[in-house]
Amino acid sequence: MKYPVVIIGGGLAGLVSSIELARAGIKVLLIERKAYPFHKVCGEYISNEVRPYLEHLGLNLDGLGSAKIIRFRFTSPKGSALETPLDMGGFGISRYTLDQALYELARKAGVDFQLNTSVQNVVWQNGHFGIETSNLEQVEAEIVIGAYGKRTRLDKQFDRDFMKMESPYVGVKYHIKGNFAKDLISLHNFKNGYCGMSAIENEKFCLCYLTERSNLREAGSIQEMESNVLSRNPHLQEIFSNAEFLYDKPEVINEISFAPKDAVENHILMAGDSAGLITPLCGNGMAMAIRAGNMVAREVGEYYSGHHSREVLEQSYAKAWQNEFALRLKVGRNVQRFFGREVLSEMALGFFKMTPPLLSMVIKATHGKKMEA
């Protein structure tokens, strides 16, 4: 099989780019290792910077039940709290619902899918890619977009630099129900980690936390860690004591890395978490992935309209990605140093209480301007 564009990974960046390219008349194959709908470890909060764009794509976010979020609160491990309005605001919606809706738009736009399929190998040769899939098919493509997420065997195959660095983090996610504020995104610190919570559709909440593997090793199990480490924060203790947990077991992901990555690797255009992962405490990775999907589709569209050579395509995309996201990721990595540490997070909270404008500046630095429809 031959395609002008093959997209590896069907998350937000992959789905958005597939929709844009298919609507531009470019034939696209998207390969995804699962079948929609499915749950993912994700904070499930999106800033309103991308809301007009998503609605322009054809999503009815209100109809999907998204929750309106206008306040932000963060707490220290001892329970001190600081709350601030979110200037731009945002909304909560599960990946289970959002990705399914985008998948339906992509199908309608004419995107071809191979679901329940993994990519085993990608080889660049003579100006084209050869792609080997888990169902033993061989696919040829002129352009490949890597939108496969935080970390896969392909990253090891490409010998990407970040794979050589330590990645000590574990992510855990639940959906819960309970008597909690629906217009609030909260970030609760605990020893060596932090936990975010915000409303999503159907009266549910997303509870997602990041911690170091050392916490899990010392506790012996996720349940013991939640009881003996997370619950030392009284806000988290209230949640774990009173919430109705809707999963039989949590969604878990290991070896999360926030190290810098290249936006172009082995001639593959990386998008979303494959190109760079913002720390969850900044709470805006979903909006970044949506922006990245639009951006890579725009650059590939320029290539197929004859305005870019391949060399210019790769250079232009790498530059555009750097201009749009590099500062956000840098701010996120720097801010993270103050959180998940009992003394430092207490100091940071006290400092932001004394200087509210600085907190607003940090929030703005991890968000972008509204995308035009």
C-alpha positions as CSV (number, residue, x, y, z in Angstrom):
1,M,0.0,0.0,0.0
2,K,1.2,3.5,-0.8
3,Y,0.0,6.7,0.8
4,P,1.1,10.3,0.6
5,V,0.9,10.6,4.4
6,V,0.9,8.0,7.1
7,I,0.3,9.1,10.7
8,I,1.5,6.9,13.5
9,G,-0.7,7.3,16.6
10,G,-4.3,8.3,16.9
11,G,-4.3,10.7,19.8
12,L,-5.2,14.4,19.6
13,A,-2.3,15.5,17.4
14,G,-2.7,12.5,15.0
15,L,-6.5,12.9,14.7
16,V,-6.5,16.7,14.2
17,S,-3.7,16.5,11.5
18,S,-5.5,13.6,9.8
19,I,-8.8,15.6,9.6
20,E,-7.0,18.7,8.2
21,L,-5.0,16.8,5.6
22,A,-8.0,14.7,4.4
23,R,-10.1,17.8,4.1
24,A,-7.3,19.4,2.0
25,G,-7.6,16.4,-0.4
26,I,-4.5,14.5,0.7
27,K,-4.9,10.8,1.2
28,V,-4.0,9.8,4.8
29,L,-3.6,6.5,6.6
30,L,-3.7,6.7,10.4
31,I,-2.3,3.7,12.4
32,E,-3.4,3.3,16.0
33,R,-2.5,0.4,18.3
34,K,-5.9,0.5,20.1
35,A,-9.6,0.8,18.9
36,Y,-11.7,3.8,19.7
37,P,-13.1,4.7,22.2
38,F,-10.4,4.0,24.9
39,H,-9.1,5.6,28.1
40,K,-5.7,7.3,28.3
41,V,-3.6,8.6,31.2
42,C,-4.3,12.3,30.8
43,G,-5.5,15.3,32.9
44,E,-8.4,15.9,30.5
45,Y,-8.5,19.7,30.9
46,I,-8.2,21.9,27.9
47,S,-7.7,25.6,27.9
48,N,-10.1,27.7,25.9
49,E,-7.3,28.7,23.5
50,V,-8.3,25.9,21.2
51,R,-12.1,25.9,21.8
52,P,-13.0,28.0,18.7
53,Y,-10.8,25.9,16.6
54,L,-12.3,22.6,17.8
55,E,-15.8,23.9,17.2
56,H,-14.7,25.0,13.7
57,L,-13.6,21.4,13.0
58,G,-17.1,20.4,13.8
59,L,-17.2,19.4,17.4
60,N,-20.1,20.3,19.6
61,L,-18.3,20.5,22.9
62,D,-21.5,21.5,24.8
63,G,-23.3,18.6,23.2
64,L,-20.5,16.3,24.3
65,G,-21.1,17.4,27.9
66,S,-17.8,19.3,28.5
67,A,-17.5,21.0,31.9
68,K,-16.8,24.7,32.1
69,I,-13.8,25.5,34.2
70,I,-13.0,29.0,35.4
71,R,-11.0,28.6,38.6
72,F,-7.6,27.2,39.6
73,R,-6.5,26.0,43.0
74,F,-3.3,24.4,44.2
75,T,-2.5,23.0,47.6
76,S,0.7,22.1,49.5
77,P,1.4,18.7,51.0
78,K,0.3,20.1,54.4
79,G,-3.0,21.4,52.9
80,S,-2.3,25.1,52.5
81,A,-4.3,26.4,49.5
82,L,-4.2,29.2,47.0
83,E,-7.0,29.9,44.5
84,T,-7.1,32.2,41.4
85,P,-9.4,32.8,38.5
86,L,-8.4,31.4,35.1
87,D,-8.3,34.4,32.8
88,M,-9.0,32.4,29.6
89,G,-10.7,29.5,31.3
90,G,-11.1,26.1,29.9
91,F,-13.2,23.0,29.8
92,G,-13.0,19.4,30.9
93,I,-13.8,16.4,28.7
94,S,-12.5,12.8,28.8
95,R,-10.2,11.4,26.1
96,Y,-12.7,8.6,25.8
97,T,-15.3,11.0,24.5
98,L,-13.2,13.6,22.7
99,D,-11.0,11.1,20.8
100,Q,-14.0,9.2,19.7
101,A,-15.7,12.4,18.4
102,L,-12.5,13.4,16.5
103,Y,-12.2,9.8,15.1
104,E,-15.8,10.1,13.7
105,L,-14.9,13.4,12.0
106,A,-11.8,11.9,10.6
107,R,-13.7,8.9,9.2
108,K,-16.2,11.3,7.6
109,A,-13.4,13.3,6.1
110,G,-12.1,10.2,4.4
111,V,-9.1,9.2,6.6
112,D,-8.2,5.5,6.3
113,F,-7.5,3.7,9.6
114,Q,-5.7,0.7,10.8
115,L,-6.8,0.1,14.4
116,N,-5.5,-2.5,16.8
117,T,-2.3,-2.2,14.9
118,S,1.3,-1.3,16.0
119,V,4.1,0.0,13.9
120,Q,7.1,-2.4,14.2
121,N,9.6,-0.6,12.0
122,V,10.0,2.6,10.0
123,V,12.8,2.8,7.4
124,W,13.8,5.9,5.4
125,Q,15.2,5.1,2.0
126,N,15.4,6.9,-1.3
127,G,13.1,9.7,-0.3
128,H,10.3,7.5,1.0
129,F,9.4,5.6,4.1
130,G,8.8,1.9,4.4
131,I,6.6,1.0,7.4
132,E,6.1,-2.5,8.8
133,T,3.0,-3.1,10.9
134,S,2.1,-5.7,13.5
135,N,-0.3,-7.4,11.0
136,L,2.7,-7.9,8.7
137,E,1.6,-5.4,6.1
138,Q,4.2,-3.2,4.3
139,V,3.1,0.4,3.8
140,E,5.0,3.0,1.8
141,A,4.6,6.8,2.5
142,E,6.1,10.0,1.3
143,I,5.5,11.8,4.6
144,V,5.3,10.2,8.1
145,I,3.9,12.1,11.1
146,G,4.8,10.6,14.5
147,A,2.0,11.3,16.9
148,Y,2.4,8.1,19.0
149,G,2.7,9.7,22.4
150,K,5.2,9.9,25.2
151,R,7.4,6.9,24.7
152,T,7.4,3.8,22.4
153,R,9.7,1.3,20.9
154,L,10.1,3.5,17.9
155,D,11.9,6.1,20.1
156,K,14.4,3.4,20.9
157,Q,14.7,2.4,17.3
158,F,15.4,6.0,16.3
159,D,18.0,6.2,19.2
160,R,16.4,9.5,20.3
161,D,18.4,11.4,22.9
162,F,15.7,11.5,25.6
163,M,15.6,7.7,25.8
164,K,19.1,7.8,27.3
165,M,18.0,10.0,30.2
166,E,16.4,9.0,33.4
167,S,12.6,8.9,33.4
168,P,11.6,8.3,37.0
169,Y,7.9,9.2,36.8
170,V,4.7,7.2,36.9
171,G,1.3,8.5,35.9
172,V,-2.0,7.2,37.3
173,K,-5.6,8.2,36.3
174,Y,-9.1,7.5,37.6
175,H,-12.6,8.7,36.8
176,I,-14.5,9.4,39.9
177,K,-17.8,10.9,41.1
178,G,-18.5,13.0,44.2
179,N,-19.7,16.3,45.6
180,F,-16.8,18.4,44.2
181,A,-16.7,21.8,42.6
182,K,-17.3,21.5,38.8
183,D,-15.8,24.8,37.8
184,L,-12.5,24.2,39.4
185,I,-9.2,22.6,38.3
186,S,-7.1,21.7,41.3
187,L,-3.5,20.7,41.7
188,H,-2.7,19.0,45.0
189,N,0.9,18.4,46.0
190,F,2.3,15.5,47.9
191,K,5.7,14.1,48.6
192,N,7.5,13.5,45.2
193,G,4.4,14.2,43.2
194,Y,1.2,16.1,42.5
195,C,-2.4,15.3,41.6
196,G,-4.8,17.2,39.4
197,M,-8.6,17.0,39.4
198,S,-11.2,18.6,37.3
199,A,-14.8,17.9,36.1
200,I,-15.5,16.2,32.8
201,E,-18.7,15.1,31.1
202,N,-21.6,13.1,32.8
203,E,-21.1,14.5,36.3
204,K,-17.7,12.8,36.5
205,F,-14.3,14.0,37.4
206,C,-10.8,13.2,36.2
207,L,-8.3,12.4,38.9
208,C,-4.8,12.1,37.6
209,Y,-1.5,12.2,39.4
210,L,2.2,12.0,38.7
211,T,4.7,10.6,41.1
212,E,8.3,9.2,41.2
213,R,8.7,5.5,41.1
214,S,10.5,5.6,44.4
215,N,7.1,6.4,46.1
216,L,5.6,3.3,44.6
217,R,8.6,1.1,45.4
218,E,8.5,2.2,49.0
219,A,4.7,1.8,49.4
220,G,4.6,-1.5,47.6
221,S,1.4,-0.9,45.7
222,I,-0.7,2.0,44.2
223,Q,-3.4,1.6,46.9
224,E,-0.8,1.7,49.8
225,M,0.9,4.7,48.2
226,E,-2.4,6.6,47.9
227,S,-3.3,5.8,51.5
228,N,0.1,6.5,53.0
229,V,1.6,9.2,50.8
230,L,-1.0,11.1,48.8
231,S,-3.5,11.2,51.6
232,R,-1.1,13.1,53.9
233,N,-2.5,16.1,51.9
234,P,-5.9,16.6,53.6
235,H,-7.5,17.6,50.3
236,L,-6.4,14.4,48.7
237,Q,-7.5,12.4,51.8
238,E,-11.0,13.9,51.5
239,I,-11.1,12.9,47.8
240,F,-9.9,9.3,48.3
241,S,-12.2,8.9,51.3
242,N,-15.4,10.2,49.8
243,A,-15.2,9.7,46.0
244,E,-16.8,6.9,44.1
245,F,-14.1,5.4,41.9
246,L,-15.5,4.3,38.6
247,Y,-12.6,2.2,37.3
248,D,-12.0,-1.4,38.4
249,K,-8.3,-0.5,38.4
250,P,-6.5,2.8,37.4
251,E,-4.9,3.6,34.1
252,V,-1.2,3.6,34.6
253,I,1.8,4.7,32.5
254,N,5.5,4.3,33.3
255,E,8.8,6.0,32.4
256,I,7.4,9.5,31.6
257,S,10.1,11.9,30.4
258,F,10.0,15.7,30.3
259,A,13.4,15.9,28.6
260,P,13.6,18.0,25.4
261,K,12.9,16.2,22.2
262,D,13.5,17.1,18.5
263,A,10.4,18.0,16.4
264,V,11.9,16.2,13.4
265,E,13.6,12.8,13.8
266,N,14.8,10.6,10.9
267,H,12.7,12.8,8.6
268,I,9.6,12.0,10.6
269,L,7.6,15.0,11.7
270,M,6.8,14.6,15.4
271,A,3.7,16.1,16.9
272,G,2.1,16.1,20.3
273,D,3.9,14.3,23.1
274,S,6.2,12.7,20.6
275,A,7.7,16.1,20.0
276,G,7.7,17.4,23.6
277,L,5.8,16.7,26.8
278,I,4.8,19.6,29.1
279,T,4.7,18.9,32.8
280,P,1.2,18.0,34.0
281,L,1.2,20.7,36.7
282,C,0.9,23.2,33.8
283,G,-2.2,21.4,32.7
284,N,-2.3,22.3,29.0
285,G,-0.8,19.3,27.1
286,M,-4.1,18.6,25.3
287,A,-4.3,22.1,23.9
288,M,-0.6,21.8,22.8
289,A,-1.3,18.6,21.0
290,I,-4.3,20.1,19.2
291,R,-2.2,23.0,18.1
292,A,0.6,20.7,16.9
293,G,-1.8,18.7,14.8
294,N,-3.0,21.8,13.1
295,M,0.5,23.1,12.6
296,V,2.0,19.9,11.1
297,A,-1.0,19.6,8.7
298,R,-0.5,23.2,7.6
299,E,3.2,22.6,6.9
300,V,2.5,19.3,5.0
301,G,-0.2,21.1,3.0
302,E,2.4,23.6,2.0
303,Y,4.7,20.8,0.8
304,Y,2.0,19.2,-1.3
305,S,1.0,22.6,-2.8
306,G,4.5,22.9,-4.1
307,H,5.6,25.7,-1.7
308,H,8.0,23.5,0.3
309,S,10.7,21.0,-0.7
310,R,11.2,18.2,1.9
311,E,14.2,20.0,3.3
312,V,12.3,23.2,3.7
313,L,9.3,21.3,5.1
314,E,11.4,19.8,7.9
315,Q,13.2,23.1,8.6
316,S,9.9,25.1,8.6
317,Y,8.1,22.7,10.8
318,A,10.9,22.4,13.3
319,K,11.1,26.2,13.5
320,A,7.4,26.7,13.8
321,W,7.2,24.1,16.6
322,Q,10.1,25.7,18.4
323,N,8.5,29.2,18.2
324,E,5.2,27.9,19.4
325,F,6.1,25.5,22.2
326,A,9.7,25.8,23.4
327,L,9.0,28.5,26.0
328,R,6.0,26.7,27.4
329,L,8.0,23.5,27.9
330,K,10.9,25.4,29.5
331,V,8.7,27.2,31.9
332,G,7.0,23.9,32.8
333,R,10.3,22.2,33.5
334,N,11.4,25.1,35.7
335,V,8.1,25.4,37.6
336,Q,8.1,21.6,38.3
337,R,11.2,21.9,40.4
338,F,9.1,23.7,43.1
339,F,6.4,21.1,43.3
340,G,6.3,17.6,44.7
341,R,8.8,18.8,47.2
342,E,7.3,19.4,50.6
343,V,9.3,22.4,51.7
344,L,9.7,24.0,48.3
345,S,6.0,23.7,47.3
346,E,5.0,25.3,50.7
347,M,7.4,28.1,50.0
348,A,6.2,28.5,46.4
349,L,2.6,28.7,47.5
350,G,3.4,31.3,50.1
351,F,5.3,33.3,47.5
352,F,2.5,33.2,45.0
353,K,0.1,34.3,47.7
354,M,2.2,37.4,48.3
355,T,2.6,38.1,44.5
356,P,-0.7,37.0,42.7
357,P,0.3,38.8,39.4
358,L,3.3,36.4,39.2
359,L,1.1,33.4,39.4
360,S,-1.0,34.8,36.5
361,M,2.2,35.3,34.5
362,V,3.2,31.7,35.0
363,I,-0.2,30.4,33.9
364,K,-0.1,32.7,30.8
365,A,3.4,31.4,30.0
366,T,2.1,27.9,29.7
367,H,-0.9,28.8,27.6
368,G,-1.1,30.3,24.1
369,K,-3.3,32.8,22.4
370,K,-6.7,31.7,21.1
371,M,-6.6,29.8,17.8
372,E,-8.7,31.4,15.2
373,A,-11.4,29.3,13.7
